[in-house]
């Protein structure tokens, strides 16, 4: 589980489309868990994390990182995402 400030900060970088996509992925993860399908749950979770990384990096390259995200938070977010996706 990630730290709440990191999750909130990442979510704050999302476009409306990113938020909708993220919500659909959460529902799909729950469906996979309900079906007790570990491979499916893992695959969707990995896709979800990679999509979050893409959204954050896209926002960073546009120079529109929220004011609440100091550079240290950026480094922590990138490190956390890389750790989770292996």
C-alpha angles and dihedrals in degrees: 000000000000127000113269095236090055092049092048092046092049091047090050089060092056125106117224088262091052090052092051091048091049092051091051089051091052090053090048091051089053091049091051091050091048088053089049088234105149095180092054093046091049093048094050092045091052090049089049092053093046090050090051090051091050092049093050093046092047090051091047093052090051088054093236102119110150116260088243090068112082117189091259089060089051091054092046092049093050092047093048092050093049091048093052097046092044 
